[in-house]
Amino acid sequence: MRSRATKRVHAILERLFPEKRLFLRSDTETRFIRLKSETQLVAWTGSIIVVAWTIIATAILLMDSIGAGNFRAQAQRDQMTYEQRLNALSGERDARAIEALAAQERFNSALQQISIMQSELLNTEEKRRELETGLDVVQSTLRDTMKAREEARREVASLSAETDDTTVAAMSEDAVGTVDLLANALAETAAERDLIAADAAFAIDHAAEMELELRLLQERNDQIFRQLEDAMLVSVEPLDQMFRAAGMNPDTLIDQVRRGYSGTGGPLTPLQFSTRGGAPDPDAERANGILSSMDRINLYRIAAEKAPFSIPVKSNFRFTSGFGPRWGRLHAGTDFAGPIGTPIYTTADGVVTHAGWSSGYGRLIKIQHEFGIETRYAHLNAMDVSVGQRVSRGERIGAMGNSGRSTGPHLHYEVRVGGDPVNPMTYIRAGQDVF
C-alpha cells in the first residue's frame, strides 16, 4: 500500500518536474548531473520561500518608512501647533501686561485726584467748623446784648417811676443814648451773623458738590480696582496652578525667592495713608492687595526662570521613551529622538556642574538650579558650556548625539529634586499652559 502511494506521488512529480540532466563538458570528458523530481521540488520550494520572504520584508520596510514619515509629519504639525499656542499665549500675556501697566497708571492718577479731593474736602470741613464756631460766638454775643438791652429798659422804667420829670428827662436822654449804642452794636452783629450764615451756606453747598464728585470718583476708582483685580486673578491663577502641578508649594516657593531676591527694584511697597485715628481706608487696602498680587507675579516670574518648565528640544523631534520602569530598571528621564546636531537648550537658569564624559551617559551636562533641582542632558554630540558657567533658560548648551550606551541619536533628559529622579514631563506639561 505504502509502495503504491509512493509510486503515485513519484509519478505526479515526474509529470510536474520531469527528470533533467545537467551536462558538464571539458576538453577530455563529458559529465552530467542528474536532477531528480524531488531535487527540483526542493529547489522550487526554496526559491518560492526566498521570493515570498523578500516581498514580505520589502512590504514591512515600506510600511515602516511610510509610518515613520507620517509620524514625523504629525510631530511637525504638533510642533507647529505648540509654537502657535506659545505665540498666542505670549501675545495674550504681553497684552495683559500692557493692560495692567495702563491700569496702574490710571490707578496712580486716580489716587492723586483722590488725595487732592480729600485735601480740599478736609479744608472745607475745617472752614465750615470755624464758621459754625464763629456763628455760635456771634449768637452768644447777640443773646448777651439782648439781655443787656432788656435790663437797660427795665432800669429806665424803674428810674422813671422814682424821679421827677426833669430827672426822668435827663435819664431818658442817657437811656436813649445807651439804647442807640446797643442798637448799632446789635445791627452790626446781625450783619456779621448774616455774612457768616451766608458763608456757612456756601461752604455746605460746596461740600455737597465735593461729596458728589468724590462719590463719582470713588465709583470710577472701584471700576478700575475691579479691572485690576480681574487682571491679577487671570495672571496669578495659571502661575499658581503651574507650580502646584509640578509638585511645588507656591507659598514656600515665594518665601524662598523673596529671601534670595537680589535684582533691581525689590518687592512692591504697600501704600500708606493717614487714617487720622479712624478705620483703615478700603481703597488703600484694595490697592495694597493689587500690589501684593503684582509682587507675587513678579516673584513667580523669577521662580519660573529658575525651575525647569521649558522643553530642552525645540526643533523636530519625537518622544521615544518616557520616565518609568524599562527592562527591569528605572528609566530616570525622558528621551527626545532627532537628527545628530539638533540644538539642545537649558530648561531653567542655573550653573553648570558637569560637562564631560560619564560612562553610559556619554557626553553629559549637569546644571544645578534653585530649589534643589538638577537637570541632566546625556548622549550629546557636542557641548557648548563649561563647568562653573552660568546659563539662562532657553540658552543653547550643546547638540544631540549618540554617545555612550545609546541605540540611536537622541537626548536623554533628566530632572532630579534633592538627588532623586522625577518625571521631567511633570514640569514640561505644567509650563505648557503658561509659556
Secondary structure, DSSP 8 states (H G I E B T S, - for coil): -HHHHHHHHHHHHHHHS--EEEEEE-SS-EEEEEE-HHHHHHHHHHHHHHHHHHHHHHHHHHHHHHHHHHHHHHHHHHHHHHHHHHHHHHHHHHHHHHHHHHHHHHHHHHHHHHHHHHHHHHHHHHHHHHHHHHHHHHHHHHHHHHHHHHHHHHHHHHHHHHS-HHHHHHHHHHHHHHHHHHHHHHHHHHHHHHHHHHHHHHHHHHHHHHHHHHHHHHHHHHHHHHHHHHHHHHHHHHHHHHHHHTT--HHHHHHHHHHH--SSS-S--------TTS---HHHHHHHHHHHHHHHHHHHHHHHHHS--S-S--SS-EEEE-SEEETTEEE-SEEEE--TT-EEE-SSSEEEEEEEE-GGG-EEEEEE-GGGEEEEEEEEEEE---TT-EE-TT-EEEEEB--SS-SSSEEEEEEEETTEEE-HHHHHHHHHTT-
